[in-house]
């Protein structure tokens, strides 16, 4: 790992207060993500992986700890981090193209370049044909592709993805994973990807952070040494399958432990 | 439940799509059929009216025949009374409703987005909302006489408090991820509100406007019934004074038709403004 990791989180802690009781959701989170690295956060539901991503995005506060991007401390959301949410967040009154343009305009892009840059990014997710369609006319997969184009359009240093393909059918999900892989390969950017799909995590990631339950914490980090670019069908290679089993086992240990507590 | 099945029919004939009986809960009804049923209901009502008056079951002073009502309305339309009454009432509604709506929307944005303002304003709105509008009529006359201002005031009291709370609900329903998305672009709170939250809530806000406009018709009539020298409500009190039941009924029907028409116009505009919500 380089001297300056892209993202460095140390001793981060987060609790939710519900009436009089306080529940610790994240405890002593420590992690580093390198430049252009693709990492996943996996874990059983309730482990706080989405909360952690939301904190990295700057959308939620935390009580303790430190979070550095490129060595400098961050406070609140910012244009250096693009987010793709699990729920569809395209603005319904704007077309696919206008949605990308909206992001460019709000992030202060040069007005005369906006239409051109927006088109390029729809091209990138292979949706040029649907530039003038409204979100209600697009399928779930298409909506998420526009959301990816929109998040990439203003060139954030980091792409944060919160189960972006969680609501899609298996076939579409596979296509989306390949598309994302391709974009990441060509554009080289740092991605933090939250998922509960182990196969997806192993296929996409350089490293996988398995999170533990009660309280949420980083249990272990599993590296995925498989070649880049990863050919389609690599999911069924023996090494990859073994890795999947290892990640799954790690998650299961946690749920079992939590059950008996 | 009876479900028609054609399974006994010979295989070679194309099976007709099965249709649920008209009165079953799952029945699908085409547009023209729907319209036909609605028109029939109106006709049934008119027929009952004809019957009641034609058979001499009621005295015309209590319930005149539909023809007498139409004749009276025609006469009032010819001499310009109807048009001027409608004009006066529509003018009052438009001004009163517009002021209430603009203020309610501003209030709703404030209490929908900021907890401080919610705590400061909403309980009070809730409190006032439960005060009957009718009870304010004497006060408003005391405050502002019997002119148009008093009519605006009654319409405002009747709609503003309800609208503010309903608009707030519309605004609260905007998904939090929409707001999160705006914040990740580095947009300020105010910008997120004006450029994302309010536009997102617009279709629901429009529905609220449509519903509350219906109430506004009640309030304007009320205000005119009590104290006015023009307008639809005023003419109804005149009718009562001179026992012109045909005029009273005619004007009530006119109010119904005006309400229905404005509702349809709002619906049509809504469909036009929010085309993007439709698939295909």
Interface residues (C-beta under 8 A of the other chain):
Chain A: X54 X57 X58 X59 X76 X77 X78 X79 X81 X82 X83 X85 X87 X89 X91 X92 X93 X103 X106 X107 X134 X135 X136 X137 X154
Chain B: X175 X177 X178 X180 X181 X182 X183 X184 X185 X186 X187 X191 X195 X196 X199 X200 X202 X274 X276 X277 X278 X279 X280
